[in-house]
Amino acid sequence: MLSTDETLDRISRSGEAVFATDGADRIVLWNRNCETLLGRTARSVIGKRCYDVMCGRDANGNVYCHRGCPAAYQARERKDDPVHPFSLLVASGDGKARRVFASLFAIPDYHPALTKLVHVLRPAEGSEPDAAPIVPLAASEAPAEKPTDGRSEAAGLTAREKEILRCLVEGAATKAIAERLSIARVTVRNHIQSILRKLDAHSKLEAVVIASRLRLV
């Protein structure tokens, strides 16, 4: 059976615009197709709350993406009642609204709190960014969180490890990283293990989230 990380790696290379969130609604995966569709880089969104990034609204302009999202609840808790694709207005990189069709499904893990939610986005046919911008929730409704983690540049990542960490932030798999940096896959895996140890992370996804919160790359 594939691990959660391996499953997400494969999904990220499916050709669809995909992002994934953890149990705290933080974005842990944002693939290249999602970057292209919404004009936001993985580096700019990893570690942020999905509703703060998407600012999604329904067809009537009402706030849909928020803490306690009903679609997320359905995907996590109602396994026999799958989420059907639905239309959503979301914020693109320039702040303007883009209509997409969204669907969600859960990737369970050994502990329910570690379950990841995969969001698949497809552009509505013929859709272009609307002129009117989407206004995010007020700061009082979505307070910014300061990292409580003590890990920082003191982790002592080498230049090569930072290169590989940047690749992980972009959602690249081990093979792609090896090809990009012209090194062996086993060397990439060794560097990743060193990164996990230095950041006290238990998975590549956790390392990416930590790196984003602490701005290590």
C-alpha positions as MATLAB code, in Angstrom:
seq = 'MLSTDETLDRISRSGEAVFATDGADRIVLWNRNCETLLGRTARSVIGKRCYDVMCGRDANGNVYCHRGCPAAYQARERKDDPVHPFSLLVASGDGKARRVFASLFAIPDYHPALTKLVHVLRPAEGSEPDAAPIVPLAASEAPAEKPTDGRSEAAGLTAREKEILRCLVEGAATKAIAERLSIARVTVRNHIQSILRKLDAHSKLEAVVIASRLRLV';
ca = [
       0.000    0.000    0.000;
       1.287    3.457   -0.898;
       2.044    5.892    1.912;
       0.134    9.178    2.112;
       3.169   11.058    0.777;
       3.517    8.685   -2.183;
      -0.195    8.948   -2.944;
      -0.024   12.745   -2.920;
       3.093   12.658   -5.116;
       1.202   10.635   -7.709;
      -1.894   12.819   -7.488;
       0.215   15.955   -7.925;
       1.440   14.563  -11.269;
      -2.039   13.604  -12.511;
      -2.366   16.562  -14.879;
      -5.159   18.124  -12.805;
      -4.925   21.297  -10.733;
      -4.632   19.850   -7.242;
      -3.981   21.047   -3.723;
      -4.203   19.203   -0.417;
      -4.836   20.258    3.167;
      -4.111   18.733    6.564;
      -6.367   18.368    9.593;
      -5.861   22.037   10.484;
      -6.973   23.183    6.995;
      -3.392   24.171    6.117;
      -2.233   23.674    2.542;
       0.447   20.970    2.339;
       0.475   20.417   -1.431;
      -0.059   22.844   -4.322;
       0.980   21.455   -7.688;
       2.146   23.216  -10.840;
      -1.256   22.952  -12.511;
      -2.765   24.765   -9.539;
      -0.078   27.433   -9.851;
      -1.029   27.916  -13.502;
      -4.784   27.924  -12.917;
      -4.815   30.375  -10.017;
      -1.609   32.308  -10.548;
      -0.228   31.524   -7.081;
       3.070   29.781   -6.414;
       3.357   26.847   -4.047;
       5.812   28.837   -1.947;
       3.244   31.599   -1.405;
       0.462   29.305   -0.161;
       2.025   26.265    1.556;
       1.276   26.356    5.283;
      -1.613   28.809    4.959;
      -5.252   28.060    5.724;
      -7.043   26.998    2.539;
      -9.958   29.373    3.105;
      -7.586   32.335    3.510;
      -6.027   31.508    0.129;
      -9.114   30.492   -1.857;
     -11.592   33.030   -0.399;
     -14.254   30.956   -2.141;
     -17.789   32.203   -2.702;
     -20.853   30.435   -4.083;
     -22.769   31.384   -7.229;
     -24.651   34.070   -5.304;
     -21.506   35.694   -3.966;
     -21.905   34.362   -0.435;
     -18.834   33.245    1.541;
     -18.362   29.499    1.111;
     -14.752   28.815    2.117;
     -14.394   29.267    5.868;
     -13.434   27.453    9.037;
     -15.705   24.409    9.304;
     -16.255   24.108    5.530;
     -19.257   21.818    4.851;
     -17.572   20.157    1.860;
     -14.508   19.324    3.978;
     -16.765   17.868    6.683;
     -18.567   15.741    4.113;
     -15.320   14.454    2.599;
     -13.838   13.600    6.012;
     -16.826   12.303    7.938;
     -19.365   11.013    5.416;
     -17.363    8.441    3.504;
     -20.498    6.903    1.948;
     -21.689   10.298    0.723;
     -18.963   11.598   -1.647;
     -18.671   15.289   -2.464;
     -20.030   16.061   -5.920;
     -18.246   18.694   -8.054;
     -19.565   22.173   -7.385;
     -19.069   25.635   -8.831;
     -17.025   28.128   -6.852;
     -15.684   31.643   -7.303;
     -12.111   31.728   -5.992;
      -9.373   34.337   -5.773;
      -6.646   34.215   -8.407;
      -3.147   35.603   -7.917;
      -4.197   39.124   -8.877;
      -7.099   39.036   -6.432;
      -9.767   38.751   -9.115;
     -12.437   36.076   -9.073;
     -12.156   32.963  -11.225;
     -14.938   30.414  -11.536;
     -13.878   26.795  -11.107;
     -15.470   23.434  -10.503;
     -14.160   21.900   -7.292;
     -14.297   18.389   -5.896;
     -12.833   16.944   -2.710;
     -11.851   13.539   -1.423;
      -9.994   12.291    1.637;
      -6.792   10.248    1.855;
      -7.033    8.456    5.211;
      -4.002    7.823    7.391;
      -3.349    5.619   10.408;
      -4.700    8.389   12.642;
      -7.825   10.377   11.657;
      -6.093   13.680   12.493;
      -3.491   12.956    9.788;
      -6.067   12.490    7.020;
      -5.389   14.753    4.039;
      -8.077   16.368    1.908;
      -7.352   16.548   -1.797;
      -9.020   19.371   -3.728;
      -9.270   19.015   -7.505;
      -9.985   22.218   -9.433;
     -11.100   22.510  -13.047;
     -11.707   25.830  -14.795;
     -15.323   26.506  -15.729;
     -15.579   26.328  -19.513;
     -14.728   29.661  -21.091;
     -14.137   31.271  -17.703;
     -11.910   34.311  -17.381;
     -11.088   36.265  -14.223;
     -13.952   38.599  -13.325;
     -13.257   42.292  -13.038;
     -14.489   42.462   -9.466;
     -11.981   41.320   -6.840;
     -12.831   38.858   -4.122;
     -12.557   40.410   -0.695;
     -11.002   38.056    1.894;
     -12.500   37.658    5.339;
     -11.611   40.461    7.705;
      -8.503   39.981    9.799;
     -10.673   39.728   12.909;
     -12.472   36.742   11.352;
      -9.288   34.936   10.330;
      -6.555   35.942   12.771;
      -2.996   35.472   11.670;
      -1.117   32.853   13.628;
       2.459   33.272   14.715;
       4.624   30.183   14.551;
       5.154   28.668   17.957;
       7.925   26.450   16.669;
      11.462   27.076   17.865;
      13.009   25.685   14.673;
      14.669   28.266   12.423;
      17.765   28.766   10.293;
      19.614   27.331   13.289;
      18.528   23.956   11.888;
      21.746   24.215    9.899;
      20.490   23.181    6.462;
      23.209   23.020    3.836;
      22.911   24.808    0.488;
      22.066   21.505   -1.219;
      19.446   20.652    1.410;
      17.806   24.035    0.861;
      17.744   23.335   -2.894;
      16.014   20.029   -2.279;
      13.640   21.623    0.239;
      12.644   24.181   -2.411;
      11.887   21.313   -4.782;
       9.731   19.641   -2.124;
       7.815   22.902   -1.618;
       7.068   22.843   -5.350;
       5.685   19.310   -5.021;
       8.517   17.605   -6.920;
       8.998   13.860   -6.432;
      12.356   12.216   -5.699;
      12.964   11.245   -9.343;
      12.216   14.779  -10.591;
      14.519   16.305   -7.958;
      17.341   13.937   -8.931;
      16.945   14.840  -12.602;
      16.730   18.564  -11.916;
      19.847   18.609   -9.737;
      21.733   15.920  -11.724;
      22.282   13.710   -8.711;
      21.344   10.124   -7.875;
      17.957    9.317   -6.355;
      19.632    7.698   -3.360;
      21.493   10.970   -2.773;
      18.190   12.853   -2.847;
      16.683   10.413   -0.349;
      19.699   10.801    1.945;
      19.394   14.592    1.829;
      15.666   14.363    2.553;
      16.332   12.186    5.592;
      18.861   14.762    6.810;
      16.320   17.564    6.287;
      13.661   15.656    8.247;
      16.104   15.052   11.091;
      17.243   18.687   11.270;
      13.675   20.022   11.173;
      12.403   17.324   13.522;
       9.801   16.468   10.891;
       8.188   13.060   10.406;
       7.372   13.394    6.700;
       8.191   15.453    3.613;
       4.836   17.189    3.933;
       5.585   18.228    7.504;
       9.028   19.476    6.433;
       7.446   21.607    3.699;
       4.966   23.122    6.143;
       7.713   23.861    8.682;
       9.931   25.400    6.002;
       7.090   27.625    4.815;
       6.146   28.798    8.309;
       9.746   29.586    9.203;
      10.625   30.961    5.752;
      13.642   28.709    5.400;
      13.486   28.715    1.589;
];
